[in-house]
Amino acid sequence: MRWGAMRCLYGSGWSVRLKALAVDWLIWTYLPAAALYYFRGAIAGLPYGRWLYGASIPVGLLMAILLQALGTSVGERVAGLVSEVPADTVGFALRRPWYRTQVGLTVALVCLITLVLGWRITQINLYNVFTRADRMANMTDRLLRPYWPALGALVEKMIETIFLALMATVIAIPIAILVSFFAARNLMHRVTAPYGTLAVGFVFAVGGAWLASRLVDWALAPLAATAIDVVLVRGVSKPLLMLVGLVAGAILGGRTMRHLIESGRHGATHGAVVLVTAVLGAMAAYVLSSFVAMVGYAASWAIFVRELSPWPYVVLAVGAVAGTGVGWRKSAGDSFPLGQVVYTVVRFILNATRSIEPFVWALVFVTWFRLGPFPGMVALMVHSIASLGKLYSEQIESIESGPLEAVRATGANELQTVVYAVVPQIVPPFIAFTIYRWDINVRMSTIIGLVGGGGIGQLLFQYQNLGQWRSVSVAVILIVAVVMTLDYLSARVRERII
């Protein structure tokens, strides 16, 4: 009766049961691992210390299976495998308090261990809280007596901070709007393309960009010993020519494949599909192996070839053979879900970029562009593009589908659908998100200066390093005043526009 109608929803699939088991497995793997981590100092010197953490995985699986057999588990409750019995049928006598149920005890145990472990990791020390307050009296005294002569320099830097945030937001808006349409599932899931034309165009595009890069290097090599700034010329010409090669290659490849299809030579068309897919397989193997070598071994493809030859070429050959097998089963007219691929790639880039804080981006761009407000602006711009792109795309995904269907019913293409059915619905929320991002950028720009990204944060960091706490006090007062003022103004603007 344990697995009868009183517990489980009849006919529930194995995917749901596996989900329940995975949740319980994760919980009961975490609990012993967390307990071991709490005593990590004691087991650090043991020769089998690391094996204890690994043992928590099978232990967690055994506990999950055992507890699911004994009663209602957390995983089963999360997966919806527990049937809800009406109270008027069974009666309130069967309703036990939470501390007498497996779910309640498990949740309580997880919360307790997490709280204890968090207390230990964060090294909370209440003794210092109550016995060392006098040590900050000197700093607090100076913070409460602002050094107002420093206000002039701070106001100048505050203006720099405001425009730093303004330029980052203004430049990010059009890019984020463009990207957001490619990151909206409801717009991209309908976009498809013929596989043959797309595959050949992609390979030709990559080849065109590669040839353009090599052409620039070849053309500028004889000029290295002249007075011409070869680095500047290369830095400007290579991206432009690679973009030209990319577009030209895509157009040439697409037209070549369309010509083959229209000519009716099915053998040549299928052979081209197989060949191009084999090249794509080798390219995928190259990208994957380069990523593994970079992340796993801190090496590049060149080091991979030098140290492990001929295995890198074996990897490429395996990729080409796999691509040949896939291409043999493909035809040039097969529909390829281009929109879904673009959506996945764009979403991944946005999430990865957004997960890196502007503080870290500022470190990268300060190394690239040197100290000043420009690297700080670029850092905020990159993070703003990712954040606004996500917010914009989610707003596009939540629009009413009625206008979309109505416009499509008239025979409009995707671009016309976006212009007449999507844009009118997204303008007000886009404005709200943009103003909100402007507020965030103003606050973030005060921190960007700590790593040399310009603005008032850079001067604040200097005062702090020199122990000039009275000047720090003026900087803090100015930052709070500006942020509060801009927040008030932006709120009034939102009320007027939206």
C-alpha positions as CSV (number, residue, x, y, z in Angstrom):
1,M,0.0,0.0,0.0
2,R,3.1,2.3,0.3
3,W,3.0,3.0,-3.4
4,G,-0.8,2.8,-3.6
5,A,-3.4,5.5,-4.3
6,M,-3.0,7.0,-0.8
7,R,0.5,8.2,-1.7
8,C,1.2,8.5,-5.3
9,L,-0.6,9.9,-8.2
10,Y,-1.6,6.9,-10.3
11,G,0.3,6.7,-13.6
12,S,2.9,9.4,-12.8
13,G,5.9,9.1,-15.2
14,W,9.4,8.0,-14.5
15,S,10.6,11.5,-15.2
16,V,8.6,12.8,-12.2
17,R,9.8,10.0,-10.0
18,L,13.4,10.6,-11.0
19,K,12.9,14.3,-10.3
20,A,11.7,13.4,-6.8
21,L,14.7,11.1,-6.3
22,A,17.1,13.7,-7.5
23,V,15.8,16.3,-5.1
24,D,16.1,13.9,-2.1
25,W,19.5,12.8,-3.3
26,L,20.7,16.3,-3.5
27,I,19.4,17.1,0.0
28,W,20.9,14.0,1.7
29,T,24.2,14.5,-0.2
30,Y,24.3,18.1,1.0
31,L,23.7,17.3,4.7
32,P,26.7,14.9,5.3
33,A,28.9,17.1,3.1
34,A,28.0,20.2,5.1
35,A,28.7,18.4,8.3
36,L,32.1,17.3,7.0
37,Y,32.9,20.8,5.9
38,Y,32.0,22.1,9.3
39,F,34.8,19.9,10.7
40,R,37.1,20.5,7.7
41,G,40.0,21.5,10.0
42,A,39.9,18.2,11.8
43,I,39.8,16.0,8.7
44,A,42.2,18.1,6.6
45,G,45.2,16.1,7.7
46,L,43.6,12.7,7.2
47,P,44.9,10.8,4.1
48,Y,41.3,9.8,3.3
49,G,39.8,13.2,4.0
50,R,38.7,13.9,0.4
51,W,37.2,10.5,0.1
52,L,34.8,11.3,2.9
53,Y,33.3,14.1,0.8
54,G,32.9,11.7,-2.2
55,A,31.3,9.1,0.1
56,S,28.5,11.6,0.8
57,I,27.2,11.0,-2.8
58,P,26.3,7.3,-2.4
59,V,25.2,7.9,1.2
60,G,22.8,10.5,-0.1
61,L,21.4,8.2,-2.7
62,L,20.9,5.4,-0.2
63,M,19.2,7.8,2.3
64,A,16.9,9.2,-0.5
65,I,15.8,5.7,-1.5
66,L,15.3,4.6,2.1
67,L,13.3,7.7,3.2
68,Q,11.1,7.5,0.1
69,A,10.2,4.0,1.1
70,L,9.4,4.9,4.7
71,G,7.2,8.0,4.1
72,T,6.5,11.2,2.2
73,S,9.8,12.8,1.3
74,V,10.6,16.4,0.4
75,G,11.4,15.3,-3.2
76,E,8.0,13.6,-3.6
77,R,6.3,16.6,-2.2
78,V,8.2,18.9,-4.6
79,A,7.5,16.6,-7.6
80,G,3.8,16.4,-6.8
81,L,3.7,12.7,-6.2
82,V,1.7,13.0,-3.0
83,S,-2.1,12.9,-3.5
84,E,-4.0,15.5,-1.6
85,V,-6.7,13.7,0.5
86,P,-9.7,15.9,1.3
87,A,-10.0,16.7,5.0
88,D,-13.7,15.8,5.1
89,T,-12.9,12.3,3.9
90,V,-10.1,11.4,6.2
91,G,-10.7,13.7,9.1
92,F,-8.4,16.0,11.0
93,A,-7.1,13.2,13.2
94,L,-4.7,12.1,10.5
95,R,-3.1,15.5,10.2
96,R,0.1,15.3,12.2
97,P,2.1,18.3,13.3
98,W,5.1,19.2,11.1
99,Y,7.7,18.0,13.6
100,R,6.2,14.5,13.3
101,T,6.4,14.3,9.5
102,Q,9.5,13.4,7.4
103,V,9.1,16.6,5.3
104,G,9.0,18.8,8.4
105,L,12.0,17.1,10.1
106,T,14.0,17.2,6.8
107,V,13.4,20.9,6.2
108,A,14.2,21.7,9.8
109,L,17.4,19.7,9.7
110,V,18.5,21.4,6.4
111,C,17.8,24.8,7.9
112,L,19.6,24.0,11.1
113,I,22.8,22.7,9.5
114,T,22.8,25.5,7.0
115,L,22.5,28.1,9.7
116,V,25.3,26.5,11.8
117,L,27.6,26.1,8.8
118,G,26.9,29.7,7.8
119,W,27.7,30.9,11.3
120,R,31.0,29.0,11.1
121,I,32.0,30.1,7.6
122,T,31.2,33.8,8.2
123,Q,33.1,33.7,11.5
124,I,30.4,35.6,13.5
125,N,32.0,36.8,16.7
126,L,29.6,38.5,19.1
127,Y,32.4,39.0,21.6
128,N,34.1,41.5,19.2
129,V,30.8,43.2,18.6
130,F,30.4,44.1,22.2
131,T,34.0,44.6,23.3
132,R,35.7,46.4,20.3
133,A,33.2,49.2,19.6
134,D,35.6,51.8,21.1
135,R,38.2,51.0,18.4
136,M,36.2,52.8,15.8
137,A,35.6,55.9,17.9
138,N,38.4,57.9,16.3
139,M,37.3,57.1,12.8
140,T,33.6,57.8,13.6
141,D,34.6,61.1,15.2
142,R,36.3,62.3,12.0
143,L,33.5,61.0,9.8
144,L,31.1,63.2,11.8
145,R,33.2,66.3,11.2
146,P,33.3,66.7,7.4
147,Y,36.2,68.5,5.8
148,W,34.2,70.8,3.5
149,P,37.2,72.3,1.6
150,A,37.4,69.0,-0.2
151,L,33.9,69.6,-1.7
152,G,35.2,71.3,-4.8
153,A,37.3,68.4,-6.0
154,L,34.6,65.9,-5.1
155,V,31.9,67.9,-7.0
156,E,34.0,67.8,-10.1
157,K,34.5,64.0,-9.7
158,M,30.7,63.6,-9.0
159,I,29.9,65.3,-12.3
160,E,32.3,62.9,-14.0
161,T,30.5,60.0,-12.2
162,I,27.1,61.2,-13.4
163,F,28.2,61.5,-17.0
164,L,30.0,58.2,-16.8
165,A,26.7,56.5,-15.9
166,L,24.8,58.5,-18.4
167,M,27.0,57.6,-21.4
168,A,27.1,53.9,-20.3
169,T,23.2,53.9,-20.2
170,V,22.8,55.8,-23.5
171,I,25.2,53.6,-25.5
172,A,23.8,50.4,-24.0
173,I,20.1,51.2,-24.8
174,P,20.1,50.7,-28.6
175,I,22.4,47.6,-28.4
176,A,20.3,46.1,-25.7
177,I,17.1,46.7,-27.6
178,L,18.5,45.1,-30.7
179,V,19.8,42.1,-28.7
180,S,16.5,41.7,-26.8
181,F,14.6,40.7,-29.9
182,F,17.0,37.8,-30.6
183,A,16.6,36.8,-26.9
184,A,12.8,36.6,-27.0
185,R,11.6,33.0,-27.3
186,N,8.1,33.9,-28.7
187,L,9.7,35.8,-31.6
188,M,12.6,33.4,-32.4
189,H,11.0,30.0,-32.2
190,R,9.3,30.5,-35.5
191,V,12.5,31.5,-37.4
192,T,13.8,28.6,-39.5
193,A,16.1,28.3,-42.5
194,P,17.0,25.6,-45.1
195,Y,19.8,23.6,-43.6
196,G,22.0,23.4,-46.7
197,T,22.0,27.1,-47.5
198,L,22.6,28.0,-43.8
199,A,25.4,25.5,-43.3
200,V,27.3,26.5,-46.5
201,G,26.8,30.1,-45.7
202,F,28.1,29.7,-42.2
203,V,31.2,27.8,-43.3
204,F,31.9,30.4,-46.0
205,A,31.4,33.2,-43.5
206,V,34.0,31.8,-41.1
207,G,36.4,31.2,-43.9
208,G,35.9,34.7,-45.2
209,A,36.6,36.2,-41.8
210,W,39.7,34.0,-41.4
211,L,41.0,35.0,-44.9
212,A,40.5,38.6,-44.2
213,S,42.4,38.3,-40.9
214,R,45.3,36.6,-42.7
215,L,45.2,39.2,-45.5
216,V,45.6,42.1,-43.0
217,D,48.6,40.4,-41.4
218,W,50.2,39.7,-44.7
219,A,49.7,43.2,-46.0
220,L,51.0,44.9,-42.9
221,A,54.1,42.7,-42.4
222,P,56.4,44.7,-44.7
223,L,55.4,47.9,-42.9
224,A,56.6,46.9,-39.5
225,A,59.9,48.7,-39.8
226,T,58.4,51.9,-41.2
227,A,57.1,55.0,-39.3
228,I,53.5,53.9,-39.8
229,D,51.7,52.9,-36.7
230,V,51.1,49.3,-37.7
231,V,49.4,48.5,-34.4
232,L,46.8,51.2,-34.9
233,V,46.3,50.3,-38.6
234,R,45.9,46.6,-37.7
235,G,43.6,47.3,-34.8
236,V,41.2,49.4,-37.0
237,S,41.4,47.4,-40.3
238,K,41.3,43.8,-39.0
239,P,37.9,44.0,-37.3
240,L,36.4,45.9,-40.3
241,L,37.8,43.6,-42.9
242,M,36.9,40.5,-40.9
243,L,33.3,41.8,-40.7
244,V,33.4,42.4,-44.5
245,G,34.8,38.9,-45.1
246,L,32.1,37.4,-42.8
247,V,29.2,39.0,-44.6
248,A,30.7,38.4,-48.1
249,G,31.4,34.8,-47.2
250,A,27.9,34.2,-46.0
251,I,26.4,35.8,-49.1
252,L,28.7,33.8,-51.4
253,G,28.0,30.6,-49.7
254,G,24.3,31.0,-49.6
255,R,24.1,31.9,-53.3
256,T,26.4,29.0,-54.2
257,M,24.1,26.5,-52.4
258,R,21.0,28.0,-53.8
259,H,22.5,27.7,-57.3
260,L,23.2,24.1,-56.8
261,I,19.7,23.4,-55.5
262,E,18.1,25.3,-58.4
263,S,20.3,23.5,-61.0
264,G,18.7,20.1,-60.0
265,R,22.0,18.3,-59.4
266,H,20.9,16.4,-56.4
267,G,24.1,14.4,-56.1
268,A,26.3,17.5,-56.0
269,T,23.9,19.2,-53.6
270,H,23.9,16.2,-51.2
271,G,27.7,16.0,-51.5
272,A,28.1,19.6,-50.6
273,V,25.8,19.1,-47.6
274,V,27.9,16.2,-46.4
275,L,31.2,18.0,-46.9
276,V,30.0,21.2,-45.2
277,T,28.6,19.2,-42.2
278,A,31.9,17.4,-41.9
279,V,33.7,20.7,-41.7
280,L,31.2,21.9,-39.1
281,G,31.9,18.7,-37.1
282,A,35.7,19.5,-37.2
283,M,35.0,23.1,-36.2
284,A,32.9,22.0,-33.3
285,A,35.6,19.5,-32.2
286,Y,38.2,22.3,-32.4
287,V,36.1,24.7,-30.3
288,L,35.3,22.0,-27.7
289,S,38.8,20.8,-27.4
290,S,40.2,24.3,-27.2
291,F,37.7,25.2,-24.4
292,V,38.6,22.0,-22.5
293,A,42.3,22.7,-22.9
294,M,41.9,26.3,-21.8
295,V,39.7,25.7,-18.8
296,G,40.9,22.3,-17.6
297,Y,44.7,22.6,-18.4
298,A,45.2,26.4,-18.8
299,A,46.6,25.7,-22.3
300,S,45.8,26.9,-25.8
301,W,45.3,25.0,-29.0
302,A,48.9,25.6,-30.0
303,I,50.1,24.1,-26.7
304,F,47.6,21.2,-27.1
305,V,49.2,20.5,-30.5
306,R,52.7,20.8,-29.3
307,E,52.4,18.7,-26.2
308,L,49.9,16.0,-27.3
309,S,50.4,15.6,-31.0
310,P,48.9,13.8,-32.9
311,W,45.9,13.6,-30.6
312,P,44.6,17.0,-31.4
313,Y,44.3,16.0,-35.1
314,V,42.6,12.8,-34.0
315,V,40.0,14.9,-32.2
316,L,39.4,16.9,-35.4
317,A,39.2,13.8,-37.4
318,V,36.6,12.3,-35.0
319,G,34.6,15.5,-35.3
320,A,34.8,15.4,-39.1
321,V,33.7,11.8,-39.2
322,A,30.7,12.5,-36.8
323,G,29.8,15.5,-39.0
324,T,29.9,13.3,-42.1
325,G,27.5,10.9,-40.5
326,V,25.1,13.7,-39.6
327,G,25.4,15.3,-43.0
328,W,24.7,12.0,-44.8
329,R,21.3,11.9,-43.2
330,K,20.6,15.6,-44.0
331,S,19.2,17.1,-47.1
332,A,19.6,20.7,-48.3
333,G,15.9,21.5,-47.9
334,D,15.6,20.3,-44.3
335,S,14.3,23.0,-41.9
336,F,16.8,24.1,-39.4
337,P,15.6,25.9,-36.2
338,L,17.8,28.9,-36.6
339,G,15.8,31.0,-34.2
340,Q,16.1,28.6,-31.4
341,V,19.9,28.3,-31.8
342,V,20.2,32.1,-31.9
343,Y,18.0,32.5,-28.9
344,T,20.0,29.9,-26.9
345,V,23.4,31.5,-27.8
346,V,22.2,35.1,-27.1
347,R,20.6,34.1,-23.8
348,F,23.8,32.3,-22.7
349,I,26.0,35.3,-23.6
350,L,23.6,37.7,-21.7
351,N,23.5,35.5,-18.6
352,A,27.3,35.0,-18.6
353,T,28.0,38.7,-19.1
354,R,25.4,39.8,-16.5
355,S,26.8,37.4,-13.9
356,I,30.2,39.2,-13.9
357,E,29.9,42.3,-11.8
358,P,30.9,45.7,-13.2
359,F,33.7,45.9,-10.7
360,V,35.4,42.9,-12.4
361,W,34.7,44.3,-15.9
362,A,36.3,47.5,-14.8
363,L,39.4,45.6,-13.8
364,V,39.5,44.1,-17.3
365,F,39.0,47.4,-19.1
366,V,41.4,49.4,-16.9
367,T,44.1,46.9,-18.0
368,W,43.0,47.4,-21.6
369,F,42.4,51.2,-21.7
370,R,44.4,52.4,-18.8
371,L,43.1,54.4,-15.8
372,G,40.3,56.9,-16.2
373,P,36.6,57.2,-16.7
374,F,36.5,55.5,-20.1
375,P,37.2,51.9,-18.8
376,G,34.6,52.5,-16.1
377,M,32.0,53.7,-18.6
378,V,32.7,50.6,-20.8
379,A,32.4,48.3,-17.8
380,L,29.0,49.8,-16.9
381,M,27.9,49.7,-20.6
382,V,28.7,46.0,-21.0
383,H,26.8,45.1,-17.8
384,S,24.0,47.4,-18.8
385,I,23.6,45.7,-22.2
386,A,23.4,42.3,-20.6
387,S,20.9,43.4,-17.9
388,L,18.7,45.5,-20.1
389,G,18.8,42.8,-22.8
390,K,17.4,40.3,-20.3
391,L,14.8,42.7,-19.0
392,Y,13.7,43.8,-22.5
393,S,13.5,40.2,-23.8
394,E,11.4,39.1,-20.9
395,Q,9.0,41.9,-21.5
396,I,8.8,41.0,-25.1
397,E,8.0,37.4,-24.1
398,S,5.2,38.6,-21.9
399,I,3.3,40.7,-24.5
400,E,-0.2,39.8,-25.5
401,S,-0.3,37.2,-28.3
402,G,-3.5,38.6,-29.8
403,P,-1.9,41.5,-31.8
404,L,0.8,39.1,-33.0
405,E,-1.7,36.7,-34.4
406,A,-3.8,39.5,-35.9
407,V,-0.8,41.0,-37.8
408,R,0.5,37.6,-38.9
409,A,-3.0,36.8,-40.2
410,T,-2.7,39.7,-42.7
411,G,0.4,38.0,-44.2
412,A,3.0,40.3,-42.6
413,N,6.5,39.0,-42.3
414,E,8.5,38.8,-39.0
415,L,9.9,42.3,-39.3
416,Q,6.5,43.9,-39.9
417,T,5.0,41.8,-37.0
418,V,7.6,43.2,-34.7
419,V,7.1,46.8,-35.8
420,Y,3.3,46.8,-35.7
421,A,2.4,44.2,-33.0
422,V,5.4,44.1,-30.6
423,V,6.8,47.7,-30.4
424,P,3.6,49.4,-29.4
425,Q,3.3,47.0,-26.4
426,I,6.9,47.3,-25.1
427,V,7.6,51.1,-25.2
428,P,6.3,52.0,-21.7
429,P,8.0,49.1,-19.9
430,F,11.2,49.7,-21.8
431,I,11.3,53.3,-20.6
432,A,10.7,52.2,-17.0
433,F,13.5,49.6,-17.2
434,T,15.9,52.1,-18.8
435,I,15.3,54.7,-16.1
436,Y,15.7,52.0,-13.4
437,R,19.0,51.0,-15.0
438,W,20.1,54.6,-15.0
439,D,19.6,54.7,-11.3
440,I,21.6,51.5,-10.9
441,N,24.5,52.8,-13.0
442,V,24.7,56.0,-11.0
443,R,25.2,54.0,-7.8
444,M,27.5,51.5,-9.4
445,S,29.7,54.2,-10.9
446,T,30.7,55.3,-7.4
447,I,32.2,51.8,-6.9
448,I,33.8,51.5,-10.3
449,G,36.3,54.2,-9.3
450,L,37.8,52.0,-6.6
451,V,39.7,50.1,-9.3
452,G,40.7,53.2,-11.3
453,G,37.5,53.5,-13.4
454,G,37.2,57.2,-12.8
455,G,34.5,59.2,-11.0
456,I,34.1,60.1,-7.4
457,G,34.9,56.5,-6.3
458,Q,38.5,56.9,-7.4
459,L,38.9,60.0,-5.2
460,L,37.0,58.3,-2.4
461,F,39.4,55.4,-2.5
462,Q,42.4,57.7,-2.4
463,Y,41.0,59.5,0.7
464,Q,40.4,56.1,2.4
465,N,43.9,54.9,1.7
466,L,45.4,58.1,3.2
467,G,43.1,57.9,6.2
468,Q,41.5,61.2,5.4
469,W,38.2,60.3,7.0
470,R,36.8,63.8,7.1
471,S,37.1,64.0,3.3
472,V,35.6,60.6,3.0
473,S,32.6,61.9,5.0
474,V,32.1,64.7,2.5
475,A,32.3,62.2,-0.4
476,V,29.7,60.0,1.3
477,I,27.4,62.9,1.9
478,L,27.7,64.0,-1.7
479,I,27.0,60.5,-3.1
480,V,23.9,60.1,-0.9
481,A,22.6,63.5,-1.9
482,V,23.1,62.9,-5.6
483,V,21.6,59.4,-5.6
484,M,18.6,60.5,-3.6
485,T,18.1,63.5,-6.0
486,L,18.4,61.4,-9.1
487,D,16.1,58.8,-7.6
488,Y,13.4,61.4,-7.0
489,L,13.8,62.9,-10.5
490,S,13.6,59.5,-12.2
491,A,10.5,58.6,-10.2
492,R,8.8,61.8,-11.4
493,V,9.8,61.1,-15.0
494,R,8.4,57.6,-14.8
495,E,5.1,59.0,-13.5
496,R,4.9,61.5,-16.4
497,I,5.9,59.1,-19.2
498,I,4.3,55.9,-18.2
